[in-house]
Structures are given as C-alpha cells and as structure tokens.
C-alpha cells in the first residue's frame, strides 16, 4: 500500500462529456501524480446509480485504472452478489469497452462500468487525449 496525499483539488464541474452515462462528483490530483476520482455511473437497474472512487495512473499519456472502491449505490439490488466486480476494471484504459469487461454482467454492473468509464475519460481529457 502506497502512502499518498492530496496535491490539488480539480474542478470537475466543467466536465460534461458522457453525462448520460455518469457524472464526476469530486476529482483530486495526488502528490504521486495519480488521480482520485469520485464518479457516479448511471443506467443501472431501474435507472439506479453506482458511485465509486477510482484511482487512475497515467503512463505514457494514457489514463489507466489502478483501483476501484465502491462508495454507494441507489436502486441496485444485486451489488452484494457481484464479488470481485471492481478488480475486473484494474489495468484497463480509456480505449477499453468497460461494459464488456464484467463477466456475468447485470444492470448494476453496467452502472459500475459507467462510473469507471466516466472517471477514466475525465482524466484522459485532463491530460490531453
């Protein structure tokens, strides 16, 4: 486990790309150069949402998922049954099809995939890609 601290709070309110699939709630640049994003994915079961913290590293100009941790969910009944869901996103970049990464996909995992996707595309937009 790496000890890091916040270096800078970023303005996530200006990012409106892909707003139909998710929103950026908070965004931070860490002192090690990684990003920590709190995002909410839409299009879950019964129009529910999933919020997650997504740690993203940038290597050679590409934003890549380092870790995903669930924050909260609304209207999603199967979240407790989706074991190892978040680990499936680690190592994927902006070019990944996040909705096809999850095995045994459900609407709940779709909302989770959208939370990760919006976080990665946001960071990629910050670094110019």
Secondary structure by P-SEA (a helix, b strand, c coil): cccccccccccccccccccccccccbbbbccccbbbbbbbbcccccccbbbbbbbbbbcccbbbbcccccccccccccccccccccccccccccccccccccccccaaaaaaaaaaaaaaaaaaaaacc
